[in-house]
């Protein structure tokens, strides 16, 4: 069975065509500066038959936290929770409609990002909000589920040892961390929306909601005014003043003496270190830390900063291994009690596996 897995960005379309159950990639591609998803999808060229299309969909609320054949119910839930993940859900809704037109009759599957986190205990997901809010779906969901799920098995293979208490650090333009105990998500940094948790490139991360209400009242701002600021110019961009908030640009600016850029990186790595300590407490100890994503995989300096001062937990990096080596490797020293690995995530493979399981059930 050939499963096409499109990974839709705000202006990009990546895809893999994966043969299942062998999990063999038989086609892949990437398109940049996409303005019309219908045209981009029709431009996907493959000699192989496509048996199904599986999307790494983001947020469909409490009812849909798994993998589903896309029907009116799934589409309605994605539309209902569009305000919670406006950038992500809008793109996937457009993509679903485009594939429905381009490939009529081909099954479409939604593998929700929230699925891996459905195992979190109730104490980790409840907010102290009025009961009516909770009844309408306001709770912690968690995202980047496909990446954290992939890390949950791959990290032990790289470390060469069991990792029952693992912290997955998906660090990139969009960042989150996950505490994984015996292969199950028990806590994660993103909550009701992908806005919360760690600072992202242009998204604010954790924020006291009353700060937002204060500024809205003071300036008579409307919802869209605040949305644009917190999603387009918040996060690392807001902290540093460097447009776009790309860590590579921040590192370059910091090297040239930009103190705000240096502080933004310090804030980011501080939050990662703090979360590692918290998640070690949640799991009663720590066996491994895995770094993935654009930052986690490619920035030795930030990996080092994220682990700095955590020697009391048994974390010790190997300086040479941290700087250079294959994409998937251990970067901890031989004497480190906690294995530290870096790896290239494969969200598309996880989505294909989930879709195959649904289609062959």
N, C-alpha and C positions, 0 to 999 in steps of 0.2 A: 504494500500500500504506500503510495507516494503522497506525503503530506506537505503542503506548502505553508510555511510559517512566515508571514510578513511582520516585520518589526517597524511600526509606524512612528516616525518622529514628526515634529511640527513642520519641518521642511524636507524631510528625508524619508526614503523607503528602502529598508534593508530586507532581504529575504533569504531563506534557505529552503530548498526542496529536499526533504529527508525521506529516505526509504525505510519503512518500518516493517517488521520489527528489528531489522539489522542495524538501525540507527546510522545508516550511511548517508552522508550528504552527497547528493547527485547533482546539485545545482545551487548556485548562490549568486547574489548580486547586490548592488547598492545604487540608488539614484539620489542625487542631491538637488536642492532648490526646487522641490516639488511644489507646484502651485495648483495642480489639478490631479487628484488621486485617480480619477477614472482613466486619464491618459497614461499616468505612470503605471497603473496596473496592466493596462493593455499592452504596455511596452515590455512587460516581463516575457522574456523569450526562453522557452524550454522545449526540448525535443521529447521530454518524458510526459506521460499523462499525469494530470493532477487529480488525485482521488478525493482530496479534501483540503480545505483551507482552515488553519487554526490560528486564532489571534491571541496574543498576550494582552487580553483586555484588562482594564484597570479596576474600575469601581462600579459594582452593581448592587451595593447594599447588603443587608443581612440575609436575604433569601438566596442570593446567588454568590456563594463563596466556594466555588468548585469549578468543574469543567462541564459545559453544557452544549448540546446542539443549539445553535442560535435560532430562536423563534421570536414571536412578537413579545413574549414575556421577558426574554433576555434584553431585547432592544428597549422595551419600556423601562426596565430597571436601569439600564445605562443612561437613558434620558432623564429618569427621575433623579439620579445621583450626579448628573452633569454639573450642578453647582458646586459639588464637593471636589470634583476633579475636572474642571472645565477644559483645560488644555488637552488632557489625555483622552477623556471620554469623547470629546468632539471629534478628535482625529480618528478614533476607532469606529465611531458611528459612521463617519464619512467613508472609511475604508470598507466597512461591512456592506454599505449600500453599493459602493463601486464594484466589489467582488460579486454581489448578487446580480448586477447587470452584466459584468464581464464573463462570469462563469455560471450561467443559470443551470440549476440542477446539481451542482457540486455542493456537498454538505459543508456548512460553515460551523466552526466550533469556537466557543469562547472559553479560554482557560484563564480564569480570573486570577489576578495578582494576589488577591486576598486568600486564596485557597490554602496555601501553606501555613498561614497564621490562624486557621480555624481551630487549631489545637490549643491556643493560648487559654490559660485558666481564666475564669470569670474575674478574679481579683485583678488581673492584668489588663482587662479591657473596659471595665466600667468607669465612667466619668461621674463626678459629683454634680450632675445636672438634674433638673426636675424629671420625675418619672415619665412624664409625657414626652420629653425629648428622647429618652431612651427607647420608648415604645415606637418612635418614628425613625429609629435607626442611628441615633447619635451615640457612638461607642468607638473604641479603637478597632481598626480593621488590619492595618499593616499592609505594606506593599513591597515591591521587588521580590515577590514570593517565588517566582521561577528561579531567580538568581540564588536566593538563599537556599532553595531546595537543592539546586545543583551543588552548591558548596557543601551541603550537609553530608553528601556522600564522597565527593571528590577530595575534600580536605584530608580525610583519613588515609586515602590512597597515597597522597603526596607525602604526608607525614610518616607513613610507614608504621603507624601505631593506632590504637583505638583512640577516638576522640569523642567520648560520650558527652563531655561538657565543652561545647564549641561556641565561639562568638564569630559570626560572619559579618565582615565589614565591607559592604558594597559602597565604595566611595568613588564618586564621579561628579558630573554636572548635577546629578540627582543622587543623594546619598542616604543610606539607612544602615542600621545595624540590627542584628537579630541574635538573641540567645537561643541556642539549639541544644536541648537536653535529650539524649538518646534518640536523635534524629527528628525530634518534634520541636516546633517553634513554641517557646514559652513566654517570650516577650520580644518586642521590637520597638524601634524608635518612632516610626511613622504611625499616626493614629487614625483619626476620622478621615483625614485627607493626606495626600502626598506632600502637603505644605509643612507638616509638623515634623518634629525631631531635630536632626542635625541641620545646620545651615546648608542650603544647596547653592548652586551658582547664582541664581537670581531669586530664589524663594526663601522666605524668612526663617524657617525652622520654628522651634518652640518660641512662643510669644504670649505674654499676658494679654488676654483679649480686651482688658480694660484700657490698655494703651491704645488699641485701635479705636475703641469707642470714644476715648478722650480726644483723639485727633479728628475723628469724624465730627464731633460736636463743635470743637474749636473752629474748624475750617468749613463747616457745613458741607463736608464731602459726601458724595453718594457712593453706593456700593461699588460701582464700576471704577470710580476714582481710586478707591482703596485697593481694589483688585489689581489694577494696573501697576500700582506702586509696589505692592507686596510680592507680585509674581514676576515683574519685569526688572525692577531695580532694587529688590531686597536682597537677602542672603549675603553671600560673599561679595557681590557687587555693591550692595549697600554699605557693608562694613569697610570696604577698601576704596571705594570711589572708582574702581576699575570696571568699566562697562563690560557686561557679559559675565563677570565673575569667574572666568576660566582660571583654574589654579595655575596653569602654565604661565598665564599673563601675570598673575599675582606673584609668582615666584620670581619672574623676571623683574617686575617692578620693585619687589622687596630687595633684590640684589642691587638695584640702582639707588637704594636709599629711601624708598617710599615707605614711611612708617605705618601708614594706614593699611597698606597691603600686607606688611609683616604682621601687624596686629590681627588682621582677618585670618591669616593662616594659623596664628597662635590660638585664636578663639576656636577655630575648627578642630585643631588637634587636641586642645583641652577638652572639648566636648567628647571626642572619641575616647580619650583616656578615662574621663569620668564615667562614661558608659561602660567601658570594659570593667572597671571596678564594680559598678552597680550590678552588672550581669554576672560577674563572678560570685557576688553575694547571693543573687537570685538562685544560682545553680549549686551553691555550696562548694565552690571551687572551680577550677578551670584546667582543661586539658589542651586546648588549642585555640588559636586565633587565625582566621583566614582573611586575607586582603584581596579584594577583586574590584572590578570597575576601573574606569580610566585613571583615577588617582591611585587607588589601592594597588593596581598592577604596575603602574609606570613611574611612581614617585618614591624612590628610596628615601629621600630626605623626610617626606611626610610620614612614611611608615616608621622611620626611626623616631620621629617626634611623637607619634601616636603611642609608641611603646616606652618612651623615656619616663623613668621614675616608677616603672611597674615591676622592678626587679623583686620587690617583696612578694609578688604573686608567682615568682618563679619564671619570669619572662626575660630572656637574654638573646639578643640578636647576634648573628654572625656578620660583622661589618662587610666582609668581602661578598658573602652570599647575598646580602641585602642589596648590594649595588649592581651585581651582574649575574646573569645565568639565564636558563630557559624560562619561559613564561610561567610554567608550573614548577615550583621548587620550594624547598624548605629554606627559610631565611633565618632560622634560629640556630644558636650554637649547639654543639653536641651535648653540652652539659645543661642546656635549658630544660627545666621541668615542664614548661609549656611549649608545645610545638607551635611555631609561627610559620605560616606558609603564604605564598602569593600564587594566584592562579587566574587563568582566563576563564570567565564564566561562559556558560552556554545555555542561555535562556531558551533559545529556539528548540534545542534538544528536549528540554523538559516539557515544553508545550507540545511537541510532537508525540512524546510518550503519553502524556495525558489524553491527547486527542485519540490516539490509537486505542487506548484502553476503553474510551467511550464508544468508539465506532465498532469495536469487536466484542462488546459486552453481550 
